[in-house]
C-alpha cells in the first residue's frame, strides 16, 4: 500500500483498490460513515487492532432537523508514529474525501431547480463554522 495511492483516492472503487477489504458505506441525510474493518487496516499498516476503532475511516454526525455536522476522521492510538501514523491519517483523509464526494453525487449538497435545499445550506454553514457535534 502506497501513500500516493491512498492520497489519490476519490471514490469507493479507489478505496477498494487499496486492498483493505470491502468498504463499509452508509451515506444518508442523517449522517453515516465510510471505512474498513479495523482488523484489515491493522494488518496492512502493522499496528494492533486494539489501537483502532472497530471500523476505521470517517464518519458524519447528525445534528438534527435534516442537518449534518462535520465529516470527521477515525481516531487511533496517538502513540503510533512515523510511517504507520502517516498511513492511518491518509486512509482516514481518503475516507473523508470519498464521503464528501458521495454526498455530492447523491445531490445531498445541491439545490433543486425549483427551490433551495435548506438542509444542505445549513449543513454547509455548520461545516464552515467548524461545528462537529450537537452534543
trRosetta pair geometry for C-beta under 8 A, 3 or more apart (Angstrom, degrees):
i j d omega theta_ij theta_ji phi_ij phi_ji
1 5 6.8 -121 -164 64 61 126
1 6 6.8 52 171 -49 101 110
1 18 5.9 43 -128 -170 111 84
1 19 6.4 -138 -77 53 98 111
1 20 7.7 49 -96 -56 142 95
1 44 5.6 53 -11 175 145 116
1 45 7.9 -54 62 -79 144 61
1 87 6.9 80 108 -142 123 122
2 5 4.5 91 67 4 91 102
2 6 7.1 -162 95 -5 49 84
3 6 5.6 -58 -150 39 36 111
3 7 5.9 30 156 -17 71 111
3 86 6.3 -25 -105 140 129 115
3 87 6.8 -109 -88 -93 84 67
3 90 5.6 -153 -143 -76 79 171
4 7 5.9 -59 -143 41 27 108
4 8 6.2 20 158 -15 63 113
5 8 5.9 -63 -146 40 28 107
5 9 7.0 51 151 -49 61 90
5 14 7.9 -175 175 -173 78 91
5 17 7.2 -121 -179 112 121 107
5 18 6.5 155 125 -102 117 78
6 9 5.8 -34 -162 -7 36 117
6 18 6.3 63 -91 -113 78 126
6 87 7.0 146 -22 -146 168 64
6 90 4.1 76 118 139 135 119
6 91 5.8 -67 -152 -76 130 57
6 94 5.2 -111 179 -44 74 142
7 90 5.7 -65 -64 -151 77 114
7 93 7.6 5 -114 93 66 124
7 94 7.0 -118 -96 -75 23 101
8 14 6.9 -133 110 -158 76 135
9 14 3.8 162 -138 130 72 122
9 15 5.5 85 -166 -69 136 62
9 17 7.8 -173 -106 55 100 102
9 18 6.9 -19 -80 -51 138 117
9 94 3.9 41 65 -157 127 122
9 97 6.8 136 98 72 78 128
9 98 6.4 -39 139 -53 101 114
10 14 5.6 85 37 4 54 156
10 97 6.1 -76 -118 138 54 121
10 98 6.6 145 174 -88 24 73
10 101 6.0 104 176 -61 76 164
11 14 4.8 106 53 4 71 100
11 15 7.2 -131 101 -2 43 85
11 98 6.2 129 -124 -125 11 100
11 101 6.6 -94 -90 109 60 150
12 15 5.5 -53 -150 37 37 112
12 16 6.2 39 152 -21 68 104
12 23 5.4 -160 -152 68 89 155
12 25 6.5 -35 -106 -61 126 147
12 34 8.0 -114 -98 -154 88 128
12 98 6.3 119 -64 -169 53 131
12 102 7.5 64 -43 -77 102 121
13 16 5.7 -53 -148 36 30 113
13 17 6.5 36 151 -25 63 105
14 17 5.6 -53 -151 30 32 116
14 18 7.5 47 148 -34 58 92
14 94 7.5 -131 116 -172 114 120
14 98 7.3 -157 62 -88 109 121
15 18 5.9 -39 -168 6 40 117
15 20 7.5 -63 171 45 77 115
15 23 4.8 72 108 -86 129 138
15 34 7.7 -111 -89 160 173 114
15 36 7.8 -163 171 -53 111 105
15 94 6.5 151 -95 136 90 119
15 95 7.1 74 -110 -91 135 70
15 98 5.9 -15 -41 -63 126 166
16 22 7.3 -2 -115 -127 96 41
16 23 5.7 -90 -68 -17 79 112
18 44 7.9 62 147 -174 97 164
18 91 7.5 121 -180 -116 164 96
18 94 7.9 116 -58 110 147 164
19 44 6.9 146 101 -111 93 134
20 36 4.5 -40 135 -120 120 162
20 40 4.8 114 -177 135 69 119
20 41 5.8 30 -154 -80 125 66
20 44 5.7 -72 -102 -13 85 157
20 91 7.5 92 -62 -136 165 130
21 36 5.6 118 62 -152 100 106
21 37 6.1 -33 84 32 153 100
21 40 4.0 -101 -2 -103 126 165
22 36 7.7 148 81 -124 43 76
23 34 6.5 5 175 -170 105 89
23 35 7.2 -178 -153 106 72 7
23 36 6.5 -54 -110 -76 55 75
23 57 8.0 99 -150 -99 85 152
24 33 7.3 8 111 105 100 97
24 34 6.9 174 89 -146 60 40
24 35 5.9 -19 56 67 96 58
24 36 6.9 153 11 -97 93 24
24 37 7.3 94 -21 -49 127 70
24 55 6.0 -72 59 -142 145 134
24 57 7.6 -166 60 4 90 149
25 32 7.7 32 173 155 54 128
25 33 7.9 -152 -140 99 33 52
25 34 5.0 15 -112 -113 71 90
25 102 7.2 -167 -161 -121 125 170
26 32 3.8 -151 111 -156 81 109
26 33 5.6 26 52 45 98 66
26 34 7.4 -161 34 -68 54 61
27 32 4.9 -157 -96 70 27 157
27 34 7.1 12 -60 -56 94 109
27 60 7.9 56 -127 23 65 141
27 99 6.7 173 -99 -149 109 73
27 102 4.8 -129 -78 124 166 127
27 103 6.2 -145 -166 -72 123 66
27 106 6.4 176 123 -16 128 153
27 108 7.7 -131 160 -24 106 152
28 31 6.8 -3 67 58 84 33
28 32 5.1 120 20 -50 79 123
29 66 5.9 -28 168 -145 117 72
29 68 7.2 -132 -170 -49 43 109
29 108 6.5 -168 -89 -134 73 113
29 119 6.7 2 -155 156 111 154
30 62 4.6 3 -173 -103 62 145
30 68 7.6 173 -145 -87 12 91
31 59 7.1 25 175 170 107 83
31 60 4.3 -167 -148 101 72 84
31 61 5.5 -66 -111 157 137 11
31 62 3.7 -106 -17 -46 117 86
31 68 5.5 153 -78 -130 66 97
31 69 7.3 6 -95 32 113 83
32 59 7.2 -152 108 -151 35 65
32 60 5.5 15 48 45 60 108
32 99 7.7 180 88 -144 99 112
33 55 6.8 94 133 111 141 136
33 57 6.4 118 172 80 93 115
33 58 6.5 -179 -150 96 72 49
33 59 4.0 -24 -99 -106 102 74
33 60 6.7 -165 -74 14 52 72
33 99 7.6 -50 -152 -105 29 133
34 57 5.1 -120 104 144 57 143
34 58 5.7 1 57 57 85 89
34 59 8.0 178 21 -83 55 41
34 95 5.0 -180 96 -165 98 97
34 98 5.9 -131 126 94 158 111
34 99 4.8 -165 16 -77 130 95
34 102 7.4 139 -65 15 147 148
35 55 4.9 120 86 160 122 93
35 56 5.1 -164 177 91 131 36
35 57 1.9 -149 -89 -6 101 127
35 58 6.3 159 -60 18 104 51
35 74 6.4 72 -111 -37 157 134
35 92 7.8 0 -109 -111 117 66
35 95 5.3 13 -85 -127 78 152
36 40 5.2 -97 163 73 119 122
36 41 5.2 132 90 -49 123 103
36 55 6.9 166 81 -159 27 72
36 56 5.6 -25 63 63 80 86
36 57 6.1 125 8 -56 63 108
36 91 7.6 -62 20 179 123 129
37 40 5.1 84 71 7 87 103
37 41 7.3 -170 92 -3 44 89
37 54 7.4 -44 -146 162 67 64
37 55 6.2 -50 -103 -107 41 68
37 56 7.7 29 134 18 12 85
38 41 5.6 -62 -146 43 38 109
38 42 5.7 40 158 -24 74 109
38 49 5.2 106 127 -155 107 84
38 52 4.0 171 -142 100 114 122
38 53 6.3 -163 -73 87 130 39
38 54 5.6 -118 -7 -162 124 20
38 55 6.5 -112 -36 -85 83 17
38 56 5.1 106 -95 -24 69 108
39 42 5.8 -53 -141 37 26 112
39 43 6.4 27 158 -19 61 108
39 49 5.2 1 -97 -110 60 132
40 43 5.9 -56 -149 36 28 111
40 44 6.3 22 157 -15 63 111
41 44 5.9 -61 -147 40 29 108
41 45 5.9 9 163 -4 68 116
41 52 6.1 150 85 -132 124 172
41 56 4.6 -55 9 57 165 146
41 88 7.5 84 169 -112 120 81
41 91 6.5 134 -135 150 119 169
42 45 6.3 -67 -137 47 23 98
42 46 7.8 -146 172 31 53 5
42 47 5.1 -100 -141 76 75 74
42 48 6.2 -37 -155 134 128 15
42 49 4.2 -112 -5 -80 169 62
42 51 7.0 134 -113 49 109 95
42 52 5.8 -139 -65 11 100 133
43 46 7.8 24 180 -70 23 39
44 87 7.9 -154 118 163 95 140
45 84 5.3 98 167 -146 101 82
45 87 4.9 175 -122 101 104 138
45 88 6.1 51 -133 -61 161 85
45 91 7.9 -86 -67 -18 127 143
46 84 5.9 -103 70 -102 95 117
47 51 4.8 -81 157 56 119 141
47 52 7.0 108 100 -33 124 105
47 76 7.6 41 127 -176 164 129
47 77 7.5 -177 -177 42 132 117
47 80 5.8 -10 -112 -111 138 133
47 84 5.6 121 -56 -173 108 132
47 88 7.4 8 -1 -63 151 128
48 51 4.7 104 67 -11 84 100
48 77 7.8 27 58 5 101 149
49 52 6.2 -70 -161 42 44 102
50 77 7.9 43 112 -45 70 133
51 76 5.6 42 147 -173 87 89
51 77 3.7 -73 -149 4 92 124
51 80 6.1 98 175 -49 144 124
52 56 5.0 -34 -175 -73 126 126
52 74 7.1 34 -161 142 88 132
52 76 5.3 -17 -100 -116 67 97
52 77 7.6 -75 -53 -5 47 87
52 88 7.8 -148 -96 -132 109 124
53 56 6.1 146 58 -80 82 68
53 74 5.4 -130 31 -162 121 113
53 75 6.5 83 -31 58 113 77
53 76 7.6 -104 -7 -84 76 63
55 74 7.4 -140 108 -99 61 141
56 74 4.7 -154 -146 77 59 167
56 76 7.4 36 -127 -75 118 110
56 88 7.6 -77 -175 -147 134 89
56 91 6.8 28 135 119 111 131
56 92 7.0 -85 171 -78 83 91
57 73 7.9 -122 140 -148 30 58
57 74 5.7 75 42 -23 28 122
57 91 7.0 -88 -107 144 57 92
57 92 6.2 156 -165 -117 24 62
57 95 3.6 170 -173 -130 86 164
58 71 5.7 30 165 171 124 91
58 72 6.4 166 -156 83 79 35
58 73 5.6 -45 -101 -105 82 43
58 74 6.6 -107 -74 -25 35 77
58 92 5.8 124 -65 -167 83 72
58 95 3.8 174 -1 115 104 108
58 96 4.4 164 -106 -71 156 62
58 98 7.9 155 35 55 132 87
58 99 5.2 -117 93 -16 130 142
59 71 7.3 -178 92 -152 31 56
59 72 5.8 -20 62 60 78 86
59 74 7.3 92 -11 -74 96 72
60 68 5.5 -3 163 -172 116 121
60 69 6.8 163 -178 66 66 69
60 70 7.2 -148 -134 103 64 35
60 71 4.9 -25 -90 -100 91 70
60 72 7.5 151 -91 14 38 73
60 99 6.4 176 -43 171 117 139
61 68 6.9 136 83 -171 54 65
61 69 3.5 -12 74 49 108 127
61 70 6.3 33 24 45 107 64
61 72 7.3 36 -20 2 97 119
61 132 6.5 90 8 160 149 56
61 133 5.0 -130 -140 -102 165 69
61 134 7.2 175 154 1 125 81
62 67 7.7 120 -168 84 59 51
62 68 6.0 -48 -108 -113 54 63
62 69 6.9 -112 -50 3 6 92
62 134 7.9 -46 107 7 49 124
63 67 4.4 -44 65 98 115 100
63 68 6.6 141 6 -147 92 9
63 69 4.8 120 -50 -54 101 92
63 126 6.3 -123 -30 -136 161 167
63 131 7.2 36 -95 131 140 127
63 133 7.6 175 -96 -161 80 31
63 134 4.4 130 -143 -50 69 119
64 67 6.4 -2 69 47 46 94
64 134 5.9 53 0 -73 107 175
65 119 7.7 -168 127 -111 73 89
65 122 7.6 -51 104 116 112 165
66 118 7.8 65 97 92 135 86
66 119 3.8 -82 139 -110 114 124
66 122 7.5 88 95 57 88 135
67 119 5.9 -148 -78 -151 56 72
67 122 4.4 -72 -108 116 117 122
67 123 5.4 -174 -154 -71 67 70
67 126 6.2 105 171 -14 117 147
68 108 8.0 27 0 159 142 129
68 119 7.9 64 -3 167 81 97
68 123 4.6 27 49 -125 82 119
68 126 7.6 -176 90 68 47 136
69 123 7.8 -116 -62 -140 16 77
69 126 5.9 -92 -120 137 56 134
69 127 7.4 137 180 -76 39 72
69 131 5.8 -107 -138 116 94 87
69 132 5.8 67 166 174 128 24
69 133 5.8 55 -160 -85 173 35
69 134 6.9 -140 -62 -28 130 80
70 126 7.6 -126 -49 129 66 96
70 127 5.7 129 -99 -118 65 78
70 130 7.4 9 -73 -162 131 38
70 131 6.8 -176 -34 92 96 49
70 132 4.7 -38 19 -118 130 59
70 133 7.9 -61 27 -43 99 58
71 96 5.1 131 127 -144 114 84
71 99 5.1 168 -148 96 137 135
71 100 6.0 -130 16 -61 166 88
71 127 7.7 13 4 -120 79 124
72 96 7.5 -35 -167 -100 3 113
72 132 6.5 54 -67 -148 134 103
73 89 7.4 14 -171 -141 160 57
73 92 3.5 72 -152 153 106 130
73 93 6.5 -19 -91 -63 127 53
73 95 7.3 119 -121 64 71 110
73 96 6.1 -53 -73 -48 79 120
74 92 5.1 -139 34 -109 79 121
74 95 7.7 29 -7 59 100 152
76 80 6.1 -29 128 25 116 139
76 88 5.3 -58 19 176 163 149
77 80 5.3 99 85 -20 88 99
80 84 5.2 -103 -177 109 107 115
80 85 4.9 155 121 -76 89 83
80 88 6.6 53 112 7 147 149
81 84 7.1 55 71 55 30 98
81 85 5.2 -19 -140 -22 21 132
82 85 6.0 118 53 17 35 99
82 86 7.1 -67 137 -3 38 100
83 86 5.3 -53 -147 37 37 116
83 87 6.3 40 154 -22 68 102
84 87 5.8 -52 -150 34 30 112
84 88 6.5 28 153 -16 63 106
85 88 5.8 -57 -148 38 31 109
85 89 6.2 28 156 -16 67 109
86 89 5.9 -57 -145 40 27 108
86 90 6.1 27 157 -20 64 111
87 90 5.7 -58 -145 38 28 110
87 91 6.3 30 156 -22 65 105
88 91 5.8 -52 -147 32 30 111
88 92 6.6 22 158 -11 64 106
89 92 6.1 -59 -149 41 30 105
89 93 6.1 29 154 -18 66 110
90 93 5.7 -56 -143 40 30 111
90 94 6.2 36 155 -23 65 104
91 94 5.7 -53 -149 33 29 112
91 95 6.6 29 151 -19 62 105
92 95 5.5 -51 -150 35 35 114
92 96 6.6 42 149 -23 65 100
93 96 5.5 -47 -151 30 36 115
93 97 6.6 38 151 -18 65 101
94 97 5.7 -52 -153 35 34 112
94 98 6.3 29 153 -15 67 107
95 98 5.7 -54 -143 40 33 109
95 99 6.1 39 155 -24 66 105
96 99 5.8 -54 -147 34 28 113
96 100 6.5 27 155 -16 63 106
97 100 5.9 -59 -152 38 29 109
97 101 6.2 28 152 -18 65 109
98 101 5.5 -54 -145 38 33 113
98 102 6.3 35 155 -21 66 105
99 102 5.8 -57 -151 36 29 110
99 103 6.6 33 151 -20 63 103
100 103 5.7 -51 -151 32 33 114
100 104 6.5 32 152 -17 65 106
101 104 5.6 -56 -151 38 33 112
101 105 6.2 34 152 -20 67 107
102 105 5.5 -50 -141 37 34 112
102 106 6.2 29 158 -15 65 108
103 106 6.0 -64 -150 41 26 107
103 108 4.4 -80 -168 58 78 127
103 109 5.5 64 137 -23 105 110
104 107 7.8 41 176 -70 32 23
104 108 7.3 -79 -69 46 22 83
104 109 5.5 -38 -97 39 63 122
104 110 7.4 85 -151 -37 61 102
107 110 4.9 -71 -154 42 68 116
108 120 6.4 158 147 -94 54 103
108 123 7.9 -8 146 44 98 167
109 117 7.5 157 -174 94 18 145
109 120 4.7 140 -141 -148 39 116
109 123 7.0 -106 -108 82 84 131
109 124 6.8 101 -150 -62 102 105
110 117 6.3 86 97 4 34 148
110 120 6.6 -132 19 -134 18 172
111 115 7.3 -133 -169 109 93 37
111 116 5.0 -49 -126 -131 117 48
111 117 4.8 -149 -101 1 50 90
111 120 7.0 -140 -63 63 58 140
112 115 5.8 18 62 50 104 63
112 117 6.5 109 -10 -57 76 94
116 121 6.4 8 166 -29 117 135
117 120 3.9 36 111 16 116 119
117 121 6.5 152 90 -17 64 84
118 121 5.4 -52 -145 38 37 113
118 122 6.2 36 156 -18 68 105
119 122 5.9 -56 -148 39 29 109
119 123 6.2 32 152 -22 64 107
120 123 5.5 -51 -144 36 31 114
120 124 6.3 32 156 -19 64 104
121 124 5.8 -52 -148 36 30 110
121 125 6.4 30 153 -19 63 107
122 125 5.6 -53 -146 37 32 112
122 126 6.3 32 155 -18 65 106
123 126 5.9 -58 -150 37 29 109
123 127 6.3 25 155 -16 65 108
124 127 5.8 -57 -145 40 30 109
124 128 6.1 30 156 -19 66 109
125 128 5.7 -54 -143 38 28 111
125 129 6.2 23 156 -14 63 111
126 129 5.8 -62 -146 42 29 108
126 131 4.2 -70 -169 53 86 125
127 130 7.7 47 -180 -69 31 23
127 131 7.3 -79 -69 49 26 78
131 134 7.9 40 168 -72 116 59
